[in-house]
Amino acid sequence: MNTESLGSIFLNAALVNNFVLAYFLGICPFLGVSGRMETATKMGGAVMFVMLISSMSAYGIHAFLVSIDAPFLQLISYIVVIASTVQLVEMFIKKISPALFKSLGIFLPLITTNCAILGVALFQTSKGYGFLESVVYSLGAGAGFMLALVLIAGIREQMNFADVPNISKGTALTLFIAGILSLCFMGFAGLGA
Amino acid sequence: MSNDNSTTKEKVTSTDEFIKGLWRDNPVFVQVLGMCPVLAVSNTAENALAMGLATAFVLLMSNILVSLLRNFVPKQVRIASYILIIATFVTVTDYAIQAISVELHKSLGAFISLIVVNCLILSRAEAFASKNTIGRSILDALGMGFGFTLALFCLGAVREILGNGSIFNVPLFSEGYQSWIVMILPAGGFFTLALWLLIINAIQTRKVKS
């Protein structure tokens, strides 16, 4: 596994195995905040940042847990690191831009339960990535999350003006769009291999 | 999610507490919570059932513990403590599944660990178990857990039948059946869930009209 080049790790995480559309990680914010383009990009940025920090910490934690022979603490320590990083980001955003803080609302603390972030930490451990590879992997995953979020937000903004049957309004319609997007992303298969 | 709080405590009977998770407040079809495992491991009926039961177990245990501790945990750190409680039970489940069936553990993969971040469990802890007695919390967890399992099974069964031509690995059709590969792939997950939501919306709308 360690023979992969950094470029292919990035492409793999961002496009071929896109976290949202191929692994189904981070679906909740994907469905929740993708209504408007503006919030979608900001949410994407926040997630990318948390992902990067937690991935770097996860690398250190994993090395430490292996050295003291306590792998069963892995999950608990990862989630604690992610929760505290999110707390940090929350305070940071509140200080820098109260308006953005307001528009992200409940979804900011909910980044903690964004499975994509824990997913990155777990996958990089199980794939046995080194430090540099982990960083590239998390950047790729973050970029892929951002891409998927922005794509669907753009489509949903257009859909506001479409006349769809009443029963398919809301989540069902978003899921159909996501399905079609996921089909498109299948076209990338084989790119990173 | 927030309208089933303690305000209706006196009026709701115990059976109601159980039933609501199965249909009226079904976590997947109505509340749209915990989507990630729903879509990711519902490619066969067997995986879906195992995942549903594992989640239901964690939900039950964490609801019990959260309900027991509800008067001791300070408000400021409640979310962090809920997550720790959940993570503990998920670790237990992870090791238990590994001991029971290595094969199953492999096919569910990282998604067992990812039960920690299933919003359904956290939302039940926050919205229900932290405000209700232990008995009601158990009923609530059982209802929600079975509702979740049922929804997962609905998806898994449809995807396996169409995508593989079988159910629980038992072939259903003759050799000539051309399976719809797309149903097993990620896109199929989105489409199947969307279809189920359409059906349920249609039923609800008809009910309101009549």
Chai-1 contact restraints between the chains, C-beta under 6 A:
chainA,res_idxA,chainB,res_idxB,connection_type,confidence,min_distance_angstrom,max_distance_angstrom,comment,restraint_id
A,A22,B,P186,contact,1.0,0.0,6.0,A-B,restraint_1
A,F24,B,C36,contact,1.0,0.0,6.0,A-B,restraint_2
A,F24,B,L39,contact,1.0,0.0,6.0,A-B,restraint_3
A,F24,B,A40,contact,1.0,0.0,6.0,A-B,restraint_4
A,L25,B,C36,contact,1.0,0.0,6.0,A-B,restraint_5
A,I27,B,M35,contact,1.0,0.0,6.0,A-B,restraint_6
A,I27,B,C36,contact,1.0,0.0,6.0,A-B,restraint_7
A,C28,B,C119,contact,1.0,0.0,6.0,A-B,restraint_8
A,F72,B,T91,contact,1.0,0.0,6.0,A-B,restraint_9
A,L75,B,A87,contact,1.0,0.0,6.0,A-B,restraint_10
A,L75,B,T91,contact,1.0,0.0,6.0,A-B,restraint_11
A,L75,B,S113,contact,1.0,0.0,6.0,A-B,restraint_12
A,I76,B,A87,contact,1.0,0.0,6.0,A-B,restraint_13
A,I79,B,I83,contact,1.0,0.0,6.0,A-B,restraint_14
A,I79,B,A87,contact,1.0,0.0,6.0,A-B,restraint_15
A,I79,B,V116,contact,1.0,0.0,6.0,A-B,restraint_16
A,T113,B,V117,contact,1.0,0.0,6.0,A-B,restraint_17
A,T113,B,C119,contact,1.0,0.0,6.0,A-B,restraint_18
A,T113,B,L122,contact,1.0,0.0,6.0,A-B,restraint_19
A,C115,B,C36,contact,1.0,0.0,6.0,A-B,restraint_20
A,C115,B,L114,contact,1.0,0.0,6.0,A-B,restraint_21
A,C115,B,V117,contact,1.0,0.0,6.0,A-B,restraint_22
A,L118,B,V117,contact,1.0,0.0,6.0,A-B,restraint_23
A,L122,B,A110,contact,1.0,0.0,6.0,A-B,restraint_24
A,L122,B,S113,contact,1.0,0.0,6.0,A-B,restraint_25
A,I167,B,L198,contact,1.0,0.0,6.0,A-B,restraint_26
A,I167,B,N201,contact,1.0,0.0,6.0,A-B,restraint_27
A,I167,B,A202,contact,1.0,0.0,6.0,A-B,restraint_28
A,I167,B,T205,contact,1.0,0.0,6.0,A-B,restraint_29
A,S168,B,L198,contact,1.0,0.0,6.0,A-B,restraint_30
A,T171,B,V32,contact,1.0,0.0,6.0,A-B,restraint_31
A,T171,B,L197,contact,1.0,0.0,6.0,A-B,restraint_32
A,A172,B,A194,contact,1.0,0.0,6.0,A-B,restraint_33
A,A172,B,L197,contact,1.0,0.0,6.0,A-B,restraint_34
A,A172,B,L198,contact,1.0,0.0,6.0,A-B,restraint_35
A,L175,B,F190,contact,1.0,0.0,6.0,A-B,restraint_36
A,L175,B,L193,contact,1.0,0.0,6.0,A-B,restraint_37
A,L175,B,A194,contact,1.0,0.0,6.0,A-B,restraint_38
A,F176,B,A194,contact,1.0,0.0,6.0,A-B,restraint_39
A,A178,B,F190,contact,1.0,0.0,6.0,A-B,restraint_40
A,G179,B,A187,contact,1.0,0.0,6.0,A-B,restraint_41
A,G179,B,F190,contact,1.0,0.0,6.0,A-B,restraint_42
A,G179,B,F191,contact,1.0,0.0,6.0,A-B,restraint_43
A,S182,B,P186,contact,1.0,0.0,6.0,A-B,restraint_44
A,S182,B,A187,contact,1.0,0.0,6.0,A-B,restraint_45
A,S182,B,F190,contact,1.0,0.0,6.0,A-B,restraint_46
A,L183,B,A187,contact,1.0,0.0,6.0,A-B,restraint_47
